[in-house]
Amino acid sequence: MEEKRLHKFITSKAGTPYSDERLNQDMKALYESGLVDDVNLKAEPDGNAVRVIGTLRTRPPLGPDPPFILGNMAFSDLRLFKASKLKTAAATDAQRENACRLIEKYYRNHGYKNARVSVVYPWGKTQREDRQWVLKVDEGGKTPVDPFKKAN
């Protein structure tokens, strides 16, 4: 994880007056960034100054891998990713929405008439990175075939 990316969420800087409130805001901003799983910032006296020490565990980026798909039981992640026609997890909002519609169409073509797919941001939408999203599938159950209905 690039330090520069993380530093933009921290307002506590060398030479600025120390504030507990600012330190708490920095921790909150780091969590909300979606870039870290765990963060701990603490202040220690250092002569006439205060030293801020931080430890954190970064979250792995989704990178060029396929996006996570949650809730699918009938079809594999790979099969749904292919149906979505996405090339990478780094996609625009329009591409994500189109992927949802294509996966819903795939489900409907296989008898799941009530399937719904949506894009969710499990780590929050504030200051999110484009790769921090998942596809959430609600399969809606397979629609039974009416044996007496005439096929088109």
MDTraj code that builds the backbone (N, CA, C; nanometers):
import mdtraj as md
import numpy as np

residues = "MET GLU GLU LYS ARG LEU HIS LYS PHE ILE THR SER LYS ALA GLY THR PRO TYR SER ASP GLU ARG LEU ASN GLN ASP MET LYS ALA LEU TYR GLU SER GLY LEU VAL ASP ASP VAL ASN LEU LYS ALA GLU PRO ASP GLY ASN ALA VAL ARG VAL ILE GLY THR LEU ARG THR ARG PRO PRO LEU GLY PRO ASP PRO PRO PHE ILE LEU GLY ASN MET ALA PHE SER ASP LEU ARG LEU PHE LYS ALA SER LYS LEU LYS THR ALA ALA ALA THR ASP ALA GLN ARG GLU ASN ALA CYS ARG LEU ILE GLU LYS TYR TYR ARG ASN HIS GLY TYR LYS ASN ALA ARG VAL SER VAL VAL TYR PRO TRP GLY LYS THR GLN ARG GLU ASP ARG GLN TRP VAL LEU LYS VAL ASP GLU GLY GLY LYS THR PRO VAL ASP PRO PHE LYS LYS ALA ASN".split()
xyz = np.array([
    [0.0856, -0.1184, 0.0000],
    [0.0000, 0.0000, 0.0000],
    [0.0890, 0.1231, 0.0000],
    [0.0639, 0.2143, -0.0873],
    [0.1418, 0.3359, -0.0947],
    [0.1188, 0.4221, 0.0287],
    [0.2290, 0.4672, 0.0884],
    [0.2163, 0.5544, 0.2049],
    [0.1478, 0.6853, 0.1682],
    [0.1767, 0.7361, 0.0494],
    [0.1175, 0.8633, 0.0061],
    [-0.0345, 0.8573, 0.0072],
    [-0.0897, 0.7448, -0.0382],
    [-0.2364, 0.7302, -0.0405],
    [-0.2942, 0.7369, 0.0993],
    [-0.2250, 0.6787, 0.1955],
    [-0.2735, 0.6795, 0.3336],
    [-0.2547, 0.8153, 0.3987],
    [-0.1439, 0.8820, 0.3682],
    [-0.1145, 1.0108, 0.4311],
    [-0.2176, 1.1181, 0.3962],
    [-0.2832, 1.1053, 0.2825],
    [-0.3807, 1.2090, 0.2460],
    [-0.5034, 1.2074, 0.3384],
    [-0.5222, 1.1005, 0.4162],
    [-0.6338, 1.0931, 0.5103],
    [-0.5956, 1.1383, 0.6507],
    [-0.4686, 1.1695, 0.6715],
    [-0.4194, 1.2072, 0.8046],
    [-0.3926, 1.3572, 0.8076],
    [-0.4627, 1.4275, 0.8951],
    [-0.4444, 1.5723, 0.9062],
    [-0.3421, 1.6090, 1.0129],
    [-0.3093, 1.5166, 1.1029],
    [-0.2059, 1.5410, 1.2047],
    [-0.0700, 1.5408, 1.1344],
    [-0.0030, 1.6539, 1.1385],
    [0.1264, 1.6678, 1.0709],
    [0.2297, 1.7220, 1.1682],
    [0.3552, 1.6964, 1.1383],
    [0.4638, 1.7514, 1.2183],
    [0.4543, 1.9034, 1.2174],
    [0.4682, 1.9618, 1.3358],
    [0.4643, 2.1071, 1.3477],
    [0.3267, 2.1642, 1.3757],
    [0.2208, 2.0835, 1.3625],
    [0.0860, 2.1330, 1.3931],
    [0.0537, 2.1019, 1.5388],
    [-0.0307, 2.1832, 1.6023],
    [-0.0676, 2.1559, 1.7419],
    [-0.1389, 2.0210, 1.7539],
    [-0.1050, 1.9475, 1.8606],
    [-0.1670, 1.8165, 1.8830],
    [-0.3090, 1.8336, 1.9350],
    [-0.3967, 1.7418, 1.8906],
    [-0.5356, 1.7413, 1.9359],
    [-0.5856, 1.5967, 1.9374],
    [-0.6435, 1.5542, 2.0533],
    [-0.7039, 1.4204, 2.0601],
    [-0.8137, 1.4065, 1.9560],
    [-0.8924, 1.5132, 1.9406],
    [-1.0035, 1.5106, 1.8449],
    [-0.9516, 1.4899, 1.7022],
    [-0.8437, 1.5592, 1.6668],
    [-0.7861, 1.5455, 1.5327],
    [-0.7355, 1.4022, 1.5113],
    [-0.6722, 1.3449, 1.6143],
    [-0.6218, 1.2083, 1.6038],
    [-0.7364, 1.1097, 1.5814],
    [-0.8474, 1.1287, 1.6541],
    [-0.9655, 1.0435, 1.6348],
    [-1.0241, 1.0619, 1.4950],
    [-1.0253, 1.1855, 1.4456],
    [-1.0750, 1.2106, 1.3098],
    [-0.9860, 1.1417, 1.2054],
    [-0.8549, 1.1431, 1.2310],
    [-0.7624, 1.0757, 1.1387],
    [-0.7895, 0.9257, 1.1342],
    [-0.8106, 0.8649, 1.2513],
    [-0.8395, 0.7209, 1.2541],
    [-0.9705, 0.6918, 1.1810],
    [-1.0702, 0.7751, 1.2050],
    [-1.1998, 0.7567, 1.1389],
    [-1.1844, 0.7704, 0.9869],
    [-1.1086, 0.8700, 0.9437],
    [-1.0886, 0.8910, 0.8000],
    [-1.0178, 0.7717, 0.7364],
    [-0.9219, 0.7156, 0.8063],
    [-0.8519, 0.5979, 0.7527],
    [-0.9467, 0.4788, 0.7392],
    [-1.0304, 0.4555, 0.8420],
    [-1.1282, 0.3462, 0.8334],
    [-1.2234, 0.3689, 0.7170],
    [-1.2758, 0.4908, 0.7078],
    [-1.3753, 0.5211, 0.6042],
    [-1.3160, 0.5193, 0.4635],
    [-1.1854, 0.5317, 0.4529],
    [-1.1222, 0.5293, 0.3208],
    [-1.1387, 0.3930, 0.2545],
    [-1.1587, 0.2887, 0.3372],
    [-1.1691, 0.1541, 0.2829],
    [-1.0345, 0.0916, 0.2510],
    [-0.9261, 0.1610, 0.2834],
    [-0.7928, 0.1114, 0.2516],
    [-0.7317, 0.0291, 0.3640],
    [-0.7904, 0.0364, 0.4838],
    [-0.7327, -0.0344, 0.5986],
    [-0.8379, -0.1187, 0.6693],
    [-0.7922, -0.2286, 0.7288],
    [-0.8787, -0.3125, 0.8116],
    [-0.8676, -0.2743, 0.9580],
    [-0.7496, -0.2306, 0.9983],
    [-0.7261, -0.1992, 1.1388],
    [-0.6303, -0.0817, 1.1465],
    [-0.6578, 0.0109, 1.2369],
    [-0.5701, 0.1266, 1.2544],
    [-0.5634, 0.1617, 1.4022],
    [-0.4448, 0.1972, 1.4477],
    [-0.4248, 0.2396, 1.5856],
    [-0.3257, 0.3546, 1.5844],
    [-0.3709, 0.4727, 1.6245],
    [-0.2844, 0.5890, 1.6372],
    [-0.2787, 0.6257, 1.7842],
    [-0.1578, 0.6477, 1.8354],
    [-0.1465, 0.6886, 1.9751],
    [-0.0430, 0.7989, 1.9860],
    [-0.0605, 0.8812, 2.0887],
    [0.0280, 0.9944, 2.1122],
    [0.1137, 0.9675, 2.2346],
    [0.2426, 0.9991, 2.2224],
    [0.3354, 0.9840, 2.3342],
    [0.4084, 1.1157, 2.3531],
    [0.4236, 1.1615, 2.4800],
    [0.5011, 1.2836, 2.5041],
    [0.6453, 1.2641, 2.4590],
    [0.7025, 1.3690, 2.4018],
    [0.8406, 1.3655, 2.3544],
    [0.9018, 1.5030, 2.3812],
    [0.9451, 1.5246, 2.5052],
    [0.9954, 1.6561, 2.5451],
    [0.8816, 1.7553, 2.5469],
    [0.8967, 1.8647, 2.4731],
    [0.7907, 1.9661, 2.4638],
    [0.6925, 1.9368, 2.3505],
    [0.7110, 1.8258, 2.2844],
    [0.6261, 1.7905, 2.1701],
    [0.5512, 1.6606, 2.1984],
    [0.4728, 1.6206, 2.1026],
    [0.3987, 1.4948, 2.1092],
    [0.4341, 1.4147, 1.9845],
    [0.4678, 1.2886, 2.0051],
    [0.4987, 1.1997, 1.8931],
    [0.3752, 1.1126, 1.8685],
    [0.3276, 1.1110, 1.7450],
    [0.2137, 1.0270, 1.7077],
    [0.2689, 0.9019, 1.6392],
    [0.2312, 0.7869, 1.6935],
    [0.2774, 0.6592, 1.6404],
    [0.1562, 0.5834, 1.5882],
    [0.1682, 0.5306, 1.4692],
    [0.0559, 0.4595, 1.4092],
    [0.0927, 0.3202, 1.3637],
    [0.0005, 0.2298, 1.3833],
    [0.0122, 0.0963, 1.3256],
    [-0.1185, 0.0691, 1.2532],
    [-0.1089, 0.0046, 1.1400],
    [-0.2307, -0.0271, 1.0651],
    [-0.2094, -0.1513, 0.9813],
    [-0.3213, -0.2108, 0.9470],
    [-0.3211, -0.3266, 0.8573],
    [-0.4018, -0.2861, 0.7353],
    [-0.3360, -0.2865, 0.6200],
    [-0.4039, -0.2440, 0.4979],
    [-0.4881, -0.3560, 0.4405],
    [-0.5882, -0.3167, 0.3679],
    [-0.6779, -0.4109, 0.3010],
    [-0.6222, -0.4369, 0.1618],
    [-0.6185, -0.5621, 0.1186],
    [-0.5660, -0.5879, -0.0157],
    [-0.6595, -0.5304, -0.1216],
    [-0.6039, -0.4667, -0.2240],
    [-0.6890, -0.4146, -0.3306],
    [-0.7438, -0.5285, -0.4149],
    [-0.8561, -0.5030, -0.4791],
    [-0.9112, -0.6037, -0.5693],
    [-0.8294, -0.6117, -0.6973],
    [-0.7603, -0.5042, -0.7282],
    [-0.6694, -0.5051, -0.8424],
    [-0.7378, -0.5458, -0.9713],
    [-0.6637, -0.6105, -1.0597],
    [-0.7199, -0.6475, -1.1891],
    [-0.8007, -0.7765, -1.1825],
    [-0.8093, -0.8381, -1.0646],
    [-0.8855, -0.9613, -1.0518],
    [-1.0344, -0.9338, -1.0680],
    [-1.1124, -1.0365, -1.0947],
    [-1.2574, -1.0183, -1.1025],
    [-1.3118, -0.9656, -0.9700],
    [-1.4242, -0.8936, -0.9743],
    [-1.4833, -0.8444, -0.8496],
    [-1.5370, -0.9608, -0.7670],
    [-1.5517, -0.9359, -0.6394],
    [-1.6140, -1.0362, -0.5542],
    [-1.7616, -1.0451, -0.5900],
    [-1.8163, -1.1651, -0.5845],
    [-1.9587, -1.1861, -0.6088],
    [-2.0135, -1.2586, -0.4873],
    [-2.1164, -1.2018, -0.4269],
    [-2.1747, -1.2581, -0.3055],
    [-2.3181, -1.3027, -0.3314],
    [-2.3588, -1.4106, -0.2678],
    [-2.4980, -1.4546, -0.2722],
    [-2.5314, -1.5516, -0.3832],
    [-2.4368, -1.5810, -0.4698],
    [-2.4640, -1.6736, -0.5806],
    [-2.4426, -1.8166, -0.5344],
    [-2.5412, -1.9000, -0.5563],
    [-2.5321, -2.0417, -0.5226],
    [-2.5455, -2.1286, -0.6485],
    [-2.6256, -2.0838, -0.7430],
    [-2.6541, -2.1647, -0.8614],
    [-2.5400, -2.1647, -0.9626],
    [-2.4640, -2.0552, -0.9680],
    [-2.3577, -2.0429, -1.0676],
    [-2.2294, -1.9960, -1.0006],
    [-2.1170, -2.0363, -1.0571],
    [-1.9868, -1.9995, -0.9995],
    [-1.9567, -1.8517, -1.0239],
    [-1.8642, -1.8001, -0.9436],
    [-1.8186, -1.6618, -0.9614],
    [-1.7632, -1.6431, -1.1034],
    [-1.6843, -1.7390, -1.1487],
    [-1.6232, -1.7293, -1.2806],
    [-1.7293, -1.7244, -1.3906],
    [-1.8306, -1.8103, -1.3800],
    [-1.9376, -1.8124, -1.4805],
    [-2.0105, -1.6768, -1.4840],
    [-2.0383, -1.6221, -1.3656],
    [-2.1090, -1.4932, -1.3599],
    [-2.0204, -1.3788, -1.4063],
    [-1.8912, -1.3864, -1.3749],
    [-1.7987, -1.2838, -1.4217],
    [-1.7942, -1.2826, -1.5740],
    [-1.7929, -1.4015, -1.6348],
    [-1.7952, -1.4097, -1.7815],
    [-1.9254, -1.3521, -1.8372],
    [-2.0357, -1.3823, -1.7704],
    [-2.1653, -1.3310, -1.8159],
    [-2.1715, -1.1793, -1.8052],
    [-2.0977, -1.1222, -1.7101],
    [-2.1006, -0.9775, -1.6884],
    [-2.0295, -0.9002, -1.7988],
    [-1.9428, -0.9683, -1.8733],
    [-1.8616, -0.9086, -1.9793],
    [-1.7623, -0.8043, -1.9277],
    [-1.7383, -0.8052, -1.7958],
    [-1.6351, -0.7178, -1.7399],
    [-1.4989, -0.7769, -1.7721],
    [-1.4025, -0.6921, -1.7917],
    [-1.2656, -0.7376, -1.8167],
    [-1.1822, -0.7310, -1.6891],
    [-1.2190, -0.6421, -1.5975],
    [-1.1435, -0.6199, -1.4748],
    [-1.2358, -0.5608, -1.3686],
    [-1.1902, -0.5612, -1.2460],
    [-1.2686, -0.5010, -1.1378],
    [-1.2644, -0.3482, -1.1454],
    [-1.1664, -0.2928, -1.2154],
    [-1.1581, -0.1478, -1.2325],
    [-1.2549, -0.1084, -1.3438],
    [-1.3787, -0.0796, -1.3072],
    [-1.4832, -0.0497, -1.4043],
    [-1.5544, 0.0793, -1.3657],
    [-1.6137, 0.1439, -1.4639],
    [-1.6906, 0.2652, -1.4373],
    [-1.8249, 0.2272, -1.3751],
    [-1.8934, 0.3267, -1.3202],
    [-2.0266, 0.3020, -1.2644],
    [-2.1201, 0.2451, -1.3701],
    [-2.1133, 0.2979, -1.4915],
    [-2.2005, 0.2493, -1.5998],
    [-2.1683, 0.1032, -1.6345],
    [-2.0405, 0.0685, -1.6365],
    [-2.0014, -0.0705, -1.6652],
    [-2.0491, -0.1643, -1.5539],
    [-2.0437, -0.1173, -1.4301],
    [-2.0902, -0.1998, -1.3181],
    [-2.2403, -0.2247, -1.3287],
    [-2.3149, -0.1204, -1.3592],
    [-2.4601, -0.1349, -1.3721],
    [-2.4948, -0.2254, -1.4895],
    [-2.4225, -0.2129, -1.5991],
    [-2.4443, -0.3002, -1.7143],
    [-2.4138, -0.4453, -1.6778],
    [-2.3088, -0.4669, -1.5992],
    [-2.2737, -0.6021, -1.5541],
    [-2.3877, -0.6620, -1.4728],
    [-2.4486, -0.5800, -1.3870],
    [-2.5633, -0.6281, -1.3074],
    [-2.6758, -0.6739, -1.3988],
    [-2.7093, -0.5932, -1.4996],
    [-2.8182, -0.6283, -1.5909],
    [-2.7853, -0.7552, -1.6699],
    [-2.6603, -0.7700, -1.7123],
    [-2.6215, -0.8892, -1.7880],
    [-2.6286, -1.0153, -1.7017],
    [-2.5883, -1.0046, -1.5762],
    [-2.5962, -1.1210, -1.4869],
    [-2.7416, -1.1546, -1.4572],
    [-2.8256, -1.0524, -1.4376],
    [-2.9691, -1.0774, -1.4178],
    [-3.0272, -1.1480, -1.5399],
    [-2.9896, -1.1038, -1.6586],
    [-3.0373, -1.1675, -1.7826],
    [-2.9920, -1.3131, -1.7875],
    [-2.8675, -1.3400, -1.7487],
    [-2.8153, -1.4767, -1.7455],
    [-2.9007, -1.5630, -1.6527],
    [-2.9284, -1.5116, -1.5340],
    [-3.0127, -1.5859, -1.4394],
    [-3.1516, -1.6115, -1.4979],
    [-3.2117, -1.5087, -1.5560],
    [-3.3469, -1.5241, -1.6120],
    [-3.3495, -1.6271, -1.7236],
    [-3.2440, -1.6297, -1.8035],
    [-3.2358, -1.7289, -1.9113],
    [-3.2224, -1.8714, -1.8583],
    [-3.1884, -1.8837, -1.7322],
    [-3.1735, -2.0151, -1.6691],
    [-3.2829, -2.0419, -1.5658],
    [-3.3959, -1.9713, -1.5785],
    [-3.5128, -2.0013, -1.4966],
    [-3.5241, -1.9256, -1.3650],
    [-3.4378, -1.8295, -1.3400],
    [-3.4443, -1.7496, -1.2171],
    [-3.5049, -1.6136, -1.2514],
    [-3.6368, -1.6110, -1.2613],
    [-3.7068, -1.4922, -1.3107],
    [-3.7029, -1.3749, -1.2130],
    [-3.6781, -1.4011, -1.0847],
    [-3.6792, -1.2939, -0.9851],
    [-3.5385, -1.2533, -0.9396],
    [-3.4374, -1.2957, -1.0113],
    [-3.2993, -1.2644, -0.9726],
    [-3.2740, -1.1143, -0.9817],
    [-3.2002, -1.0633, -0.8829],
    [-3.1611, -0.9225, -0.8801],
    [-3.0127, -0.9164, -0.8448],
    [-2.9408, -0.8282, -0.9115],
    [-2.7986, -0.8097, -0.8858],
    [-2.7748, -0.6611, -0.8641],
    [-2.6965, -0.6300, -0.7624],
    [-2.6668, -0.4896, -0.7341],
    [-2.5199, -0.4734, -0.6986],
    [-2.4732, -0.3522, -0.7125],
    [-2.3363, -0.3171, -0.6739],
    [-2.3429, -0.2646, -0.5317],
    [-2.2572, -0.3170, -0.4458],
    [-2.2514, -0.2676, -0.3084],
    [-2.1069, -0.2315, -0.2754],
    [-2.0941, -0.1400, -0.1813],
    [-1.9643, -0.0918, -0.1360],
    [-1.9498, -0.1305, 0.0107],
    [-1.8960, -0.2517, 0.0373],
    [-1.8942, -0.3030, 0.1742],
    [-1.8083, -0.2232, 0.2703],
    [-1.7184, -0.1408, 0.2183],
    [-1.6307, -0.0642, 0.3072],
    [-1.6704, 0.0817, 0.3081],
    [-1.7905, 0.1126, 0.2661],
    [-1.8365, 0.2508, 0.2643],
    [-1.8110, 0.3164, 0.1303],
    [-1.8936, 0.4131, 0.0993],
    [-1.8842, 0.4786, -0.0304],
    [-1.8027, 0.6072, -0.0231],
    [-1.7745, 0.6568, 0.0990],
    [-1.7002, 0.7809, 0.1094],
    [-1.5550, 0.7582, 0.0719],
    [-1.5031, 0.8444, -0.0102],
    [-1.3641, 0.8412, -0.0534],
    [-1.3227, 0.7021, -0.1016],
    [-1.4136, 0.6325, -0.1673],
    [-1.3862, 0.4953, -0.2087],
    [-1.2965, 0.4931, -0.3314],
    [-1.2288, 0.3857, -0.3450],
    [-1.1509, 0.3600, -0.4653],
    [-1.2424, 0.2843, -0.5616],
    [-1.2158, 0.2932, -0.6901],
    [-1.3002, 0.2268, -0.7891],
    [-1.3055, 0.0757, -0.7714],
    [-1.2008, 0.0159, -0.7132],
    [-1.1963, -0.1295, -0.7011],
    [-1.2640, -0.1811, -0.5752],
    [-1.3176, -0.0945, -0.4921],
    [-1.3749, -0.1382, -0.3657],
    [-1.5262, -0.1569, -0.3782],
    [-1.5653, -0.2594, -0.4497],
    [-1.7067, -0.2880, -0.4691],
    [-1.7229, -0.4369, -0.4912],
    [-1.8456, -0.4839, -0.4692],
    [-1.8776, -0.6240, -0.4943],
    [-2.0136, -0.6308, -0.5638],
    [-2.0377, -0.7424, -0.6304],
    [-2.1689, -0.7680, -0.6888],
    [-2.2465, -0.8550, -0.5910],
    [-2.3633, -0.8096, -0.5532],
    [-2.4475, -0.8842, -0.4599],
    [-2.5641, -0.9440, -0.5384],
    [-2.5758, -1.0770, -0.5303],
    [-2.6775, -1.1489, -0.6053],
    [-2.7886, -1.1953, -0.5121],
    [-2.9121, -1.1674, -0.5508],
    [-3.0292, -1.2264, -0.4850],
    [-3.0936, -1.3128, -0.5932],
    [-3.0714, -1.4428, -0.5839],
    [-3.1172, -1.5331, -0.6904],
    [-3.2686, -1.5410, -0.6999],
    [-3.3390, -1.5186, -0.5915],
    [-3.4846, -1.5178, -0.5954],
    [-3.5496, -1.6537, -0.6154],
    [-3.4711, -1.7578, -0.6197],
    [-3.5285, -1.8922, -0.6369],
    [-3.5619, -1.9206, -0.7815],
    [-3.5453, -2.0447, -0.8186],
    [-3.5755, -2.0850, -0.9557],
    [-3.7261, -2.0914, -0.9739],
    [-3.7729, -2.0344, -1.0837],
    [-3.9150, -2.0326, -1.1144],
    [-3.9547, -2.1677, -1.1729],
    [-4.0532, -2.2344, -1.1110],
    [-4.0931, -2.3658, -1.1636],
    [-4.1525, -2.3530, -1.3039],
    [-4.1284, -2.4530, -1.3829],
    [-4.1815, -2.4572, -1.5195],
    [-4.3230, -2.5146, -1.5153],
    [-4.4182, -2.4485, -1.5813],
    [-4.5540, -2.4960, -1.5881],
    [-4.5611, -2.6007, -1.7001],
    [-4.5840, -2.7287, -1.6663],
    [-4.5822, -2.8335, -1.7697],
    [-4.6979, -2.8213, -1.8679],
    [-4.8026, -2.7455, -1.8329],
    [-4.9185, -2.7337, -1.9200],
    [-4.9125, -2.6094, -2.0085],
    [-4.8150, -2.5232, -1.9834],
    [-4.8025, -2.4020, -2.0630],
    [-4.7337, -2.4351, -2.1940],
    [-4.7886, -2.3894, -2.3035],
    [-4.7340, -2.4162, -2.4349],
    [-4.6119, -2.3280, -2.4567],
    [-4.5027, -2.3870, -2.5028],
    [-4.3798, -2.3115, -2.5305],
    [-4.4016, -2.2223, -2.6525],
    [-4.3343, -2.1066, -2.6499],
    [-4.3463, -2.0106, -2.7616],
    [-4.2712, -2.0582, -2.8816],
])
top = md.Topology()
chain = top.add_chain()
for i, resn in enumerate(residues, 1):
    res = top.add_residue(resn, chain, resSeq=i)
    for name in ("N", "CA", "C"):
        top.add_atom(name, md.element.get_by_symbol(name[0]), res)
traj = md.Trajectory(xyz[None], top)
